[in-house]
């Protein structure tokens, strides 16, 4: 058996059940060369956690090397709008640029601003769940999981209500580029979304600079040292990172609870378990299965030399099921005491929006537990084809 035989991220069967393959990788090949994506797969928690913090690796290499120096091709010219937008967000920047950007954005995206959203998030979650209950159930993802984080981020940014219908399609199209070996069709869709989203945000930022409102776009527009392109890249990152993961934690989490009715009943009986339950649901079915890093100087992991210019694929889903860290990792355990999952990453790129995501998840799960105590599965769900950002197509439930 080899990693290439077990690891098949383009297979729906693998996407539905990646965890047996991860167990084999952790035991037999904790660092594995995967030829189809030309990456080194890293599957153990200790290694993933360490490499996320290792400054010999980076989300980008363009701060120190050209594409040619890393023996990498230039991106196709037609993809330039996507990469220009992507590279102006802090996620794909490295110090000193990343340090500067995160500091500047933190001046506007403050803990106080996030905490002030708590009653807004609760009101939105209650409204969505009330409508869902009134309709007798349906697709929990389309009717609750997706609208909540998109609406929250739209409120945060100050996107007018009439324009919000564009956000989810733009984000979904852009996120298609983060899958392994995206198709030309996916790339074209991402480029179109990047152009449309950039044009929209540029106009909005200029309007807010001239006439500031009480929203994050206005606050970012007032930050000295933040360029217009960086402001736009930041807003797009907040939308894409801030809602894709939350949608999938909600869908994957409810599916996990419905497959483990003893744990669901435990949570229904003891709402004090909810904060820990959210952490366990993020660990149990990780919404972002893989995070990539470029190797900026030669390293060695478990005796495997990984040369400069390589790309490592850090398997978050595998790390979160590592028995060296989590007792009985294949069991959903809402009472789990020690839970150092890495679903939000680690190191300098740790998710800036993690506190907001936790507020949204607590509001959403809490409202559903309160208002839909008889929630049950109506139809076996199917997983979306995407592996990196992993979630369900639909989750049909009845009440």
RONUKOL-523898 format. One record per residue (C-alpha): x, y, z. Coordinates in nm, 4 decimals, always signed. Example, Ala and Ser with C-alpha at 12.3 -4.5 7.8 and 13.67 -1.06 7.14 Angstrom:
2
[r [+1.2300 -0.4500 +0.7800]]
[r [+1.3670 -0.1060 +0.7140]]
***
This chain:
399
[r [+0.0000 +0.0000 +0.0000]]
[r [+0.1209 +0.3535 -0.0795]]
[r [+0.0029 +0.7040 -0.0063]]
[r [-0.0906 +0.7495 -0.3731]]
[r [-0.3211 +0.4465 -0.3569]]
[r [-0.5008 +0.5672 -0.0433]]
[r [-0.5038 +0.9447 -0.0808]]
[r [-0.7443 +1.0447 -0.3586]]
[r [-0.8770 +1.3971 -0.2971]]
[r [-1.0650 +1.3998 -0.6301]]
[r [-1.2770 +1.0981 -0.5319]]
[r [-1.6155 +1.1584 -0.3684]]
[r [-1.5700 +0.8333 -0.1744]]
[r [-1.2428 +0.9595 -0.0281]]
[r [-1.3895 +1.3029 +0.0493]]
[r [-1.6733 +1.1308 +0.2367]]
[r [-1.4349 +0.9139 +0.4440]]
[r [-1.0746 +1.0420 +0.4488]]
[r [-1.0024 +0.9326 +0.8042]]
[r [-0.9026 +0.5666 +0.7426]]
[r [-0.6428 +0.6857 +0.4880]]
[r [-0.5147 +0.9406 +0.7375]]
[r [-0.4705 +0.6694 +1.0002]]
[r [-0.2578 +0.4671 +0.7582]]
[r [-0.0496 +0.7713 +0.6649]]
[r [+0.0150 +0.8677 +1.0269]]
[r [+0.1325 +0.5165 +1.1083]]
[r [+0.3258 +0.4219 +0.7945]]
[r [+0.4204 +0.7387 +0.6015]]
[r [+0.3850 +1.0500 +0.8189]]
[r [+0.5647 +1.2436 +0.5444]]
[r [+0.4657 +1.1227 +0.1970]]
[r [+0.5416 +1.2482 -0.1526]]
[r [+0.2164 +1.2782 -0.3495]]
[r [+0.2974 +1.3004 -0.7181]]
[r [-0.0474 +1.4067 -0.8538]]
[r [-0.0310 +1.7416 -0.6719]]
[r [+0.3496 +1.7434 -0.6345]]
[r [+0.3308 +1.7990 -0.2597]]
[r [+0.4631 +1.6386 +0.0559]]
[r [+0.1687 +1.5233 +0.2697]]
[r [+0.2235 +1.5744 +0.6437]]
[r [-0.0269 +1.3896 +0.8607]]
[r [+0.0747 +1.3897 +1.2300]]
[r [-0.0444 +1.6594 +1.4704]]
[r [+0.3023 +1.7283 +1.6130]]
[r [+0.4508 +1.7881 +1.2678]]
[r [+0.1589 +1.9912 +1.1313]]
[r [+0.1587 +2.2131 +1.4400]]
[r [+0.5364 +2.2624 +1.4243]]
[r [+0.5454 +2.3409 +1.0521]]
[r [+0.2649 +2.5973 +1.0854]]
[r [+0.4962 +2.7877 +1.3214]]
[r [+0.8235 +2.7243 +1.1333]]
[r [+0.9523 +3.0424 +0.9689]]
[r [+1.1497 +2.8352 +0.7183]]
[r [+0.8134 +2.7853 +0.5493]]
[r [+0.5671 +3.0431 +0.4211]]
[r [+0.2244 +3.0850 +0.2709]]
[r [+0.4063 +3.2641 -0.0103]]
[r [+0.7621 +3.2752 -0.1359]]
[r [+0.7373 +3.5938 -0.3398]]
[r [+0.8754 +3.8065 -0.0542]]
[r [+1.2127 +3.6309 -0.0910]]
[r [+1.2206 +3.4482 -0.4262]]
[r [+1.0872 +3.4838 -0.7771]]
[r [+0.8871 +3.2051 -0.9428]]
[r [+1.1968 +3.1163 -1.1459]]
[r [+1.4190 +3.0972 -0.8359]]
[r [+1.1718 +2.8522 -0.6818]]
[r [+1.1570 +2.6584 -1.0091]]
[r [+0.7856 +2.7370 -1.0403]]
[r [+0.5973 +2.8564 -1.3486]]
[r [+0.4487 +3.2028 -1.3641]]
[r [+0.0693 +3.1916 -1.3159]]
[r [-0.1155 +3.2178 -1.6496]]
[r [-0.1769 +3.5785 -1.7492]]
[r [-0.5545 +3.5358 -1.7535]]
[r [-0.5476 +3.4537 -1.3782]]
[r [-0.3848 +3.7876 -1.2863]]
[r [-0.7045 +3.9451 -1.1412]]
[r [-0.7454 +3.6535 -0.9007]]
[r [-0.3823 +3.6500 -0.7857]]
[r [-0.3665 +4.0273 -0.7537]]
[r [-0.6669 +4.0205 -0.5224]]
[r [-0.5509 +3.7117 -0.3329]]
[r [-0.1967 +3.8416 -0.2825]]
[r [-0.3208 +4.1678 -0.1325]]
[r [-0.4842 +3.9883 +0.1600]]
[r [-0.2747 +3.9106 +0.4664]]
[r [-0.3207 +3.5319 +0.4421]]
[r [-0.0701 +3.5023 +0.1586]]
[r [+0.1711 +3.7640 +0.2898]]
[r [+0.4775 +3.6968 +0.5039]]
[r [+0.6690 +3.9272 +0.7413]]
[r [+0.7384 +4.2098 +0.7355]]
[r [+0.4349 +4.2737 +0.5117]]
[r [+0.2117 +4.0322 +0.7040]]
[r [+0.3089 +4.1912 +1.0365]]
[r [+0.2270 +4.5384 +0.9042]]
[r [-0.1039 +4.4322 +0.7510]]
[r [-0.2238 +4.2370 +1.0530]]
[r [-0.1384 +4.5291 +1.2812]]
[r [-0.3210 +4.7778 +1.0573]]
[r [-0.6286 +4.5588 +1.0114]]
[r [-0.6395 +4.4911 +1.3865]]
[r [-0.6823 +4.8664 +1.4415]]
[r [-1.0220 +4.8409 +1.2705]]
[r [-1.1192 +4.4754 +1.3285]]
[r [-1.1000 +4.5129 +1.7056]]
[r [-1.2210 +4.2733 +1.9793]]
[r [-1.4688 +4.5449 +2.0819]]
[r [-1.6131 +4.5608 +1.7292]]
[r [-1.6451 +4.1815 +1.7185]]
[r [-1.8016 +4.1623 +2.0651]]
[r [-2.0492 +4.4356 +1.9681]]
[r [-2.1761 +4.1999 +1.6983]]
[r [-2.2859 +3.9361 +1.9523]]
[r [-2.6488 +4.0614 +1.9883]]
[r [-2.6698 +4.1148 +1.6109]]
[r [-2.5507 +3.7586 +1.5482]]
[r [-2.7989 +3.6197 +1.8004]]
[r [-3.0861 +3.8162 +1.6462]]
[r [-2.9977 +3.6940 +1.2966]]
[r [-2.9576 +3.3322 +1.4124]]
[r [-3.2911 +3.3414 +1.5962]]
[r [-3.4662 +3.4846 +1.2896]]
[r [-3.3238 +3.2238 +1.0536]]
[r [-3.4070 +2.9360 +1.2863]]
[r [-3.7586 +3.0713 +1.3528]]
[r [-3.8268 +3.0766 +0.9776]]
[r [-3.6750 +2.7297 +0.9403]]
[r [-3.8990 +2.5908 +1.2156]]
[r [-4.2056 +2.7641 +1.0718]]
[r [-4.1386 +2.5891 +0.7390]]
[r [-4.1132 +2.2527 +0.9129]]
[r [-3.7444 +2.2021 +0.8343]]
[r [-3.5693 +2.1663 +0.5001]]
[r [-3.2080 +2.2118 +0.3932]]
[r [-3.0329 +2.3318 +0.7079]]
[r [-2.7264 +2.4421 +0.5106]]
[r [-2.9069 +2.6616 +0.2559]]
[r [-3.1554 +2.8060 +0.5032]]
[r [-2.9490 +2.8536 +0.8205]]
[r [-2.5793 +2.7644 +0.7869]]
[r [-2.5065 +2.9750 +0.4757]]
[r [-2.7135 +3.2902 +0.5354]]
[r [-2.5928 +3.3536 +0.8907]]
[r [-2.2155 +3.4126 +0.8411]]
[r [-2.2675 +3.5881 +0.5067]]
[r [-2.5169 +3.8275 +0.6643]]
[r [-2.2962 +3.8836 +0.9701]]
[r [-1.9926 +3.9694 +0.7575]]
[r [-2.2047 +4.1893 +0.5320]]
[r [-2.3243 +4.3751 +0.8437]]
[r [-1.9681 +4.4006 +0.9706]]
[r [-1.8322 +4.5360 +0.6431]]
[r [-2.1309 +4.7601 +0.5755]]
[r [-2.2479 +4.5957 +0.2518]]
[r [-2.5926 +4.7365 +0.1621]]
[r [-2.8667 +4.4752 +0.1875]]
[r [-2.9574 +4.5088 -0.1807]]
[r [-2.6053 +4.3945 -0.2812]]
[r [-2.5622 +4.0998 -0.0462]]
[r [-2.6948 +3.8384 -0.2856]]
[r [-2.3654 +3.8638 -0.4763]]
[r [-2.1402 +3.7733 -0.1828]]
[r [-2.1971 +3.3996 -0.1600]]
[r [-2.1535 +3.3313 -0.5356]]
[r [-1.8386 +3.5468 -0.5480]]
[r [-1.6902 +3.3702 -0.2490]]
[r [-1.7776 +3.0201 -0.3730]]
[r [-1.6218 +3.0917 -0.7123]]
[r [-1.3010 +3.2279 -0.5618]]
[r [-1.2657 +2.9402 -0.3170]]
[r [-1.2690 +2.6961 -0.6091]]
[r [-0.9094 +2.8050 -0.6748]]
[r [-0.7967 +2.6704 -0.3383]]
[r [-0.8744 +2.3114 -0.4353]]
[r [-0.5961 +2.0865 -0.5663]]
[r [-0.5268 +2.1272 -0.9396]]
[r [-0.8349 +2.3428 -1.0158]]
[r [-0.9866 +2.3091 -1.3625]]
[r [-0.9835 +2.5847 -1.6262]]
[r [-1.3578 +2.6273 -1.5688]]
[r [-1.3011 +2.6821 -1.1939]]
[r [-1.0172 +2.9259 -1.2655]]
[r [-1.2300 +3.1254 -1.5103]]
[r [-1.5111 +3.1507 -1.2543]]
[r [-1.2638 +3.2659 -0.9872]]
[r [-1.1199 +3.5326 -1.2174]]
[r [-1.4659 +3.6696 -1.3021]]
[r [-1.5623 +3.6776 -0.9341]]
[r [-1.2344 +3.8500 -0.8434]]
[r [-1.2894 +4.1239 -1.1013]]
[r [-1.6518 +4.1830 -1.0013]]
[r [-1.5850 +4.1724 -0.6273]]
[r [-1.2810 +4.4023 -0.6562]]
[r [-1.4719 +4.6580 -0.8631]]
[r [-1.7609 +4.6514 -0.6181]]
[r [-1.5429 +4.6940 -0.3079]]
[r [-1.3303 +4.9640 -0.4691]]
[r [-1.6410 +5.1733 -0.5334]]
[r [-1.7745 +5.1046 -0.1828]]
[r [-1.4424 +5.1918 -0.0162]]
[r [-1.4229 +5.5236 -0.2027]]
[r [-1.7807 +5.6063 -0.1070]]
[r [-1.7076 +5.5272 +0.2595]]
[r [-1.3867 +5.7319 +0.2549]]
[r [-1.5882 +6.0315 +0.1364]]
[r [-1.8804 +5.9631 +0.3717]]
[r [-1.7773 +5.7326 +0.6607]]
[r [-2.0337 +5.5062 +0.8254]]
[r [-2.0168 +5.2878 +1.1372]]
[r [-1.8792 +4.9828 +0.9552]]
[r [-1.5522 +4.8020 +0.8948]]
[r [-1.5009 +4.9298 +0.5388]]
[r [-1.5163 +5.2873 +0.6702]]
[r [-1.2791 +5.1986 +0.9552]]
[r [-1.0315 +5.0321 +0.7186]]
[r [-1.0519 +5.3253 +0.4763]]
[r [-0.9424 +5.5510 +0.7623]]
[r [-0.6359 +5.3411 +0.8537]]
[r [-0.3103 +5.5135 +0.7593]]
[r [-0.0721 +5.2938 +0.5628]]
[r [-0.3325 +5.0511 +0.4262]]
[r [-0.3497 +5.0742 +0.0470]]
[r [-0.6781 +5.0523 -0.1404]]
[r [-0.5769 +4.7138 -0.2866]]
[r [-0.4897 +4.5858 +0.0610]]
[r [-0.8238 +4.7076 +0.1952]]
[r [-1.0037 +4.5178 -0.0813]]
[r [-0.7918 +4.2059 -0.0278]]
[r [-0.8676 +4.2199 +0.3449]]
[r [-1.2443 +4.2469 +0.2920]]
[r [-1.2446 +3.9554 +0.0487]]
[r [-1.0389 +3.7450 +0.2900]]
[r [-1.2798 +3.8222 +0.5741]]
[r [-1.5710 +3.7068 +0.3607]]
[r [-1.4102 +3.3957 +0.2145]]
[r [-1.2344 +3.2730 +0.5279]]
[r [-1.5029 +3.4063 +0.7588]]
[r [-1.7964 +3.2226 +0.6152]]
[r [-1.6824 +2.9113 +0.4237]]
[r [-1.5469 +2.7479 +0.7390]]
[r [-1.8463 +2.8509 +0.9521]]
[r [-2.0917 +2.7093 +0.6985]]
[r [-1.9088 +2.3782 +0.6936]]
[r [-1.8660 +2.3523 +1.0712]]
[r [-2.2430 +2.4021 +1.0996]]
[r [-2.3349 +2.1440 +0.8340]]
[r [-2.0656 +1.8915 +0.9242]]
[r [-2.1373 +1.9455 +1.2931]]
[r [-2.5092 +1.8767 +1.2721]]
[r [-2.4431 +1.5713 +1.0568]]
[r [-2.1981 +1.4463 +1.3205]]
[r [-2.4535 +1.5032 +1.5977]]
[r [-2.7277 +1.3266 +1.4039]]
[r [-2.4959 +1.0265 +1.3503]]
[r [-2.4191 +1.0247 +1.7231]]
[r [-2.7604 +1.0601 +1.8902]]
[r [-2.6214 +0.9931 +2.2385]]
[r [-2.4030 +1.3046 +2.2069]]
[r [-2.6895 +1.5097 +2.0647]]
[r [-2.9106 +1.4119 +2.3590]]
[r [-2.6281 +1.4986 +2.5984]]
[r [-2.6050 +1.8471 +2.4459]]
[r [-2.9812 +1.8953 +2.4488]]
[r [-2.9865 +1.8063 +2.8182]]
[r [-2.6879 +2.0209 +2.9177]]
[r [-2.6459 +2.3477 +2.7303]]
[r [-2.3347 +2.4298 +2.9340]]
[r [-2.1543 +2.1819 +2.7086]]
[r [-2.2076 +2.3998 +2.4012]]
[r [-1.8722 +2.5897 +2.3955]]
[r [-1.6740 +2.2667 +2.4287]]
[r [-1.9068 +2.0917 +2.1845]]
[r [-1.8293 +2.3505 +1.9173]]
[r [-1.4565 +2.2877 +1.9610]]
[r [-1.5132 +1.9126 +1.9373]]
[r [-1.7266 +1.9463 +1.6239]]
[r [-1.4505 +2.1536 +1.4614]]
[r [-1.2026 +1.8794 +1.5488]]
[r [-1.4204 +1.5829 +1.4574]]
[r [-1.5047 +1.6850 +1.1000]]
[r [-1.2588 +1.9601 +1.0170]]
[r [-1.3961 +2.2116 +0.7638]]
[r [-1.0533 +2.2907 +0.6146]]
[r [-0.8828 +1.9569 +0.5564]]
[r [-0.5546 +2.0842 +0.4142]]
[r [-0.3413 +2.3966 +0.4452]]
[r [-0.0357 +2.4468 +0.2266]]
[r [+0.3067 +2.5968 +0.2875]]
[r [+0.6064 +2.6668 +0.0651]]
[r [+0.9488 +2.5487 +0.1823]]
[r [+1.1845 +2.8489 +0.1795]]
[r [+1.4976 +2.6604 +0.2825]]
[r [+1.5844 +2.2912 +0.3019]]
[r [+1.4195 +2.1091 +0.5942]]
[r [+1.3905 +1.7518 +0.7183]]
[r [+1.0793 +1.5987 +0.8743]]
[r [+1.0923 +1.2449 +1.0164]]
[r [+1.4127 +1.1815 +0.8308]]
[r [+1.2589 +1.2856 +0.4989]]
[r [+1.4558 +1.5698 +0.3329]]
[r [+1.2261 +1.8343 +0.1841]]
[r [+1.4178 +2.0740 -0.0413]]
[r [+1.3625 +2.4448 -0.0899]]
[r [+1.0958 +2.5104 -0.3499]]
[r [+0.8765 +2.2208 -0.2355]]
[r [+0.5197 +2.2560 -0.1210]]
[r [+0.3953 +2.0777 +0.1895]]
[r [+0.0298 +1.9868 +0.2384]]
[r [-0.0504 +1.9998 +0.6087]]
[r [-0.3427 +1.7633 +0.6688]]
[r [-0.5530 +1.9358 +0.9351]]
[r [-0.8172 +1.6636 +0.9278]]
[r [-0.5547 +1.3996 +0.9981]]
[r [-0.3811 +1.6037 +1.2688]]
[r [-0.7153 +1.6485 +1.4450]]
[r [-0.7581 +1.2685 +1.4578]]
[r [-0.4083 +1.1848 +1.5781]]
[r [-0.4311 +0.9333 +1.8672]]
[r [-0.0999 +1.0630 +2.0004]]
[r [-0.2870 +1.3811 +2.0975]]
[r [-0.6577 +1.2920 +2.1178]]
[r [-0.7813 +0.9929 +2.3152]]
[r [-1.0152 +0.7757 +2.1048]]
[r [-1.0066 +1.0338 +1.8217]]
[r [-1.2663 +0.8610 +1.6015]]
[r [-1.5300 +0.9086 +1.8725]]
[r [-1.7327 +1.2286 +1.8954]]
[r [-1.6961 +1.3278 +2.2605]]
[r [-1.8630 +1.6549 +2.3585]]
[r [-1.7128 +1.6258 +2.7075]]
[r [-1.3564 +1.6102 +2.5746]]
[r [-1.1346 +1.8033 +2.8154]]
[r [-0.8112 +1.8468 +2.6219]]
[r [-0.8797 +1.9579 +2.2652]]
[r [-0.5808 +2.1288 +2.0991]]
[r [-0.7338 +2.1055 +1.7510]]
[r [-0.5742 +2.3128 +1.4785]]
[r [-0.8851 +2.3945 +1.2766]]
[r [-0.8044 +2.7673 +1.3035]]
[r [-0.4374 +2.7129 +1.2188]]
[r [-0.1401 +2.8149 +1.4334]]
[r [+0.1463 +3.0617 +1.4342]]
[r [+0.1350 +3.4045 +1.2704]]
[r [-0.1449 +3.2996 +1.0323]]
[r [-0.3805 +3.1879 +1.3107]]
[r [-0.7311 +3.2837 +1.2022]]
[r [-0.8023 +3.6490 +1.2840]]
[r [-1.1772 +3.5781 +1.2663]]
[r [-1.1796 +3.2856 +1.5145]]
[r [-1.3603 +3.4825 +1.7908]]
[r [-1.6356 +3.5886 +1.5486]]
[r [-1.6717 +3.2337 +1.4155]]
[r [-1.7192 +3.1027 +1.7697]]
[r [-1.9880 +3.3658 +1.8386]]
[r [-2.1727 +3.2674 +1.5188]]
[r [-2.1510 +2.8949 +1.5888]]
[r [-2.2709 +2.9329 +1.9485]]
[r [-2.5668 +3.1434 +1.8354]]
[r [-2.6598 +2.9094 +1.5496]]
[r [-2.6312 +2.5803 +1.7378]]
[r [-2.7922 +2.7277 +2.0488]]
[r [-3.0916 +2.8624 +1.8562]]
[r [-3.1430 +2.5318 +1.6764]]
[r [-3.1208 +2.3334 +2.0012]]
[r [-3.3726 +2.5671 +2.1673]]
[r [-3.6230 +2.6013 +1.8857]]
[r [-3.6009 +2.2630 +1.7097]]
[r [-3.5726 +2.0034 +1.9870]]
[r [-3.7099 +1.7296 +1.7603]]
[r [-3.4712 +1.7913 +1.4706]]
[r [-3.3931 +1.4685 +1.2840]]
[r [-3.2385 +1.3597 +0.9565]]
[r [-3.4791 +1.3485 +0.6612]]
[r [-3.2389 +1.2324 +0.3899]]
[r [-2.8848 +1.0919 +0.3789]]
[r [-2.6580 +1.3841 +0.2787]]
[r [-2.3857 +1.3895 +0.0149]]
[r [-2.0514 +1.5653 +0.0351]]
[r [-1.9514 +1.8370 -0.2081]]
[r [-1.6726 +1.7281 -0.4455]]
[r [-1.4207 +1.9706 -0.2932]]
[r [-1.1650 +1.8177 -0.0576]]
[r [-0.9655 +2.1130 +0.0780]]
[r [-1.2757 +2.3067 +0.1886]]
[r [-1.4898 +2.0087 +0.2870]]
[r [-1.8631 +2.0291 +0.3450]]
[r [-2.2029 +1.8847 +0.2602]]
[r [-2.4083 +1.9714 -0.0491]]
[r [-2.7296 +1.9713 +0.1531]]
[r [-2.8514 +1.8581 +0.4952]]
[r [-3.2223 +1.7829 +0.4763]]
[r [-3.3829 +1.7622 +0.8203]]
[r [-3.7346 +1.7476 +0.9557]]
[r [-3.8711 +1.8652 +1.2859]]
***
